């Protein structure tokens, strides 16, 4: 396994812990914000440390289904992150929400969290399958 895969799996486990302990709001929010930043920064790290021209263009991987499936899952994950943050802000910014409104927003937030866990797990799995252990020289 390469370093980015190990880091992604460890942050996924941390994300599962934060999902389980959502009642510890400060811990939950800190972990989730860190993981969103980690996931946004990961492509920049990979572009800086891998030879993508050789892998995608020269080897012809750009036309493979696996690469496009992985890309689609990443886009899905980022869209879910945006929706999740909007829902979290709605919970935090409501001055005096009714019990029903708050329960509905929490239900939505939890369902989005489950979707993020599934999408991120699939992103890590497809990334592991596609991983090239040889970094750029």
N, C-alpha and C positions, 0 to 999 in steps of 0.2 A: 504494500500500500504506500502511496505517496503522502507527503505532508498535508496537502490540501484536503485529501480524502479523510485523513485522520482528524484534522481540525473540523471538517464539516460534520463528521459523525459525533465528535465530542460536543459540538454546539447543538446538535440535534438532541442528544441526551439531556443537555442542560435545558433545552426548550421544553422537553417532556416534563422535566421537574417543575419548571415555571408554570406550565399548563396545569399540572396537578395541584400546585400550591397557589392558585390564583387569588386566594383570600389574603395572601401576604402581598398587598398591592405594590409596595415599593420594590420588593424583590422581583415580582412578576413584570412590572413595567421596565425595570432596569435591564433584566435579562432579554426581554423581547426587543427593546430598543437596540441593545448591543447586537443581537442576532440579525436584525434588519440591516444595521450598518455593516455587519460582517458579510451578509449576502450581497449587498450592493458593492462592497469593495472587492469581493472575490474575483469577478471577471477582470478587473483592472490588474490584480496580482497575476492572474493566469496569462493575460496578454503580455505582461512584462517579463514573464519567466518561461514562456513556451514559444516554439517556432510554429506559429499558426499557418504561415504561408506554405511551409513544407507539408504540414499535416493535412490541411484542408484543400489546398490547390494542387500541389505536386502529387500527393497520394490519392487525390480524388475523394476524400472523405466528405467534402461539402455536399455531395449528392446522396449521401447515405441517409436512410430513414432515421437511424439512431441519433444522428446529429440534429436533425430537424425536430424530432420528438423531444430531445433534451432542451433545445431552444424554446419550443412551445411551452414546455413545463416551466421554464424559467420565467417566461412572460406571464404565465398564469400565476406563478408565485408572487411576482411583483405587483400584479393587479390585486391579488388578495391582500397583500400588505397594505396597499393604499386604502382599500375598503376597510380593512381592520383598524387602521389608524383613524380614519374618519369616524368609525363607530365608537372607538375609545374616546375620542375627543367629544363626541356627543354625550357620552356618559359623564365625562369630567366637567363639561361646561354647562350642563343643565342646572339652572339655579335651584329650582324646587320641582323635580319631576314627580309625577304621580307614581304610585307603586306599580301600576300596570305598564306605564311607559318604560320605567326603569327595567322591569322584568323582561319586556319585549326587546329592549336594546341589549340587555345582557344575554338573552337567548341568541340574538343575531351574532353578537360578539363571540360567543362560545362556538356556534356553528361555523363561523368564519375561521376560528382557531383550529377546529378539527380539519377544515379544508386546507389550511396552511400546513398542518402537520402531515397530511397525506401528500400534498403537492411537494413539500420540501423533502420528504422521504423518497419520493419518486425522482426528484432532481438529483439527490445524492446517489441513488441507485443507478440512474442512467449515466451520471458523471463518472461513477466508479467503473461501469462497463466500458465507457469511452476513453478512460484515462490512459494517457501515454506517459509512462514513467520516466521518459528521457527528457529532462529540461533542456532548454535552448543553451547552446554553448557560447 
